[in-house]
Amino acid sequence: MHAGILYPKRACGAPQARPVASAGALPLTPPTRRPSRNAWSAQPRRSWAPVVAAAAGADAGSNGGLSANPAQKRAEIAANVDRAAQMIGEIVDEVTREMFVSEAVAYLVRDQADQTELAAVRTAVARRVEFLDANFLAALTGFIRACDARGDRQLASLLMHVREEVLRQVASRMPSAAQFIDEMEEQAEVLDRRLLARLVLVREELRMLREEGRFTDEGGSPEEPVRSNVPQRCAAFLKELVAVSDPVRRVGLLSRAFETDWEGAAPRQKPQTAFHAGQPDFVRPGRFMATMQSTARQLRDDPNAADTPGGGAAKHAAVLTRLELIRSEAMARLLRGVQQSLVLCNGDE
């Protein structure tokens, strides 16, 4: 089972030969736990099989439409998860090895270790960031949840550090992502909706990461800026979504709005300015997510709720809860669209 995950079968059905490890080769699967100066004995190697199975099962339940054949759809998802598993396993192994060497040297010289886990993660991710695809973060999130479910908090914590570092390094390589999203959505036609979806996903993940960091920052970082002039058609569409209690119907509406320039998403609105008059006003994912963020901020900062205990967050708690659900549904729909496009592209090769 272990070899089947790490060394997938060739097209003819025969498993690939296990590669011969060179002197400097990295192991392909992580050990049971990170070695420490108090744990010198060799530990049995961890099998990724239960984690891969859990992650693939989670993805299979949320990626409908990849293939008309359920068995084929599951096989396609499992193949994507397996590829991501190999990369994740290599990263965890490299971090574990670097930490073990650092702590072993520190033990021998009776000094502090010169390597930290975060630094090791940063180096391991930097070596592979060019090879990470849209499935990587989805699989990584599945592995984190599976590790939590199995009670493996230490590995889950390490994988969360990997996820945060991947997002940081991706952001540093595309600093103008928000501007690029705006430029794509200002065109009469979006030529590459998969690219747009990927950019929006990364932007939203980074925004949430910064928001989480703000709560742990002792200096009290200011809140993220939001759009003051939200697209009115997106605002009208969001208002309609908030009124829909059926999550399946909400996801269906989001899918139609994100996949095409759907005229029926919401009534056309009067242009806010002469500049907006010449631009398409369709509901597109980047604009929609920005509109939702701005709406949530306005509700939390509602000046009319100043006398209400808890302020706007308490007064509009029901709507804010619904907005958070819609945000999760929108993110999941964008991710499914990216994965579906990747499977279709791989099938054409």
Secondary structure as GFF3:
##gff-version 3
##sequence-region A 1 349
A	DSSP	alpha_helix	2	6	.	.	.	ID=ss1
A	DSSP	alpha_helix	49	60	.	.	.	ID=ss2
A	DSSP	alpha_helix	70	109	.	.	.	ID=ss3
A	DSSP	alpha_helix	117	126	.	.	.	ID=ss4
A	DSSP	three_ten_helix	129	131	.	.	.	ID=ss5
A	DSSP	alpha_helix	134	149	.	.	.	ID=ss6
A	DSSP	alpha_helix	153	173	.	.	.	ID=ss7
A	DSSP	alpha_helix	177	185	.	.	.	ID=ss8
A	DSSP	alpha_helix	193	216	.	.	.	ID=ss9
A	DSSP	alpha_helix	232	242	.	.	.	ID=ss10
A	DSSP	alpha_helix	247	259	.	.	.	ID=ss11
A	DSSP	three_ten_helix	263	265	.	.	.	ID=ss12
A	DSSP	alpha_helix	274	277	.	.	.	ID=ss13
A	DSSP	alpha_helix	285	300	.	.	.	ID=ss14
A	DSSP	three_ten_helix	303	305	.	.	.	ID=ss15
A	DSSP	alpha_helix	311	315	.	.	.	ID=ss16
A	DSSP	alpha_helix	317	348	.	.	.	ID=ss17
###
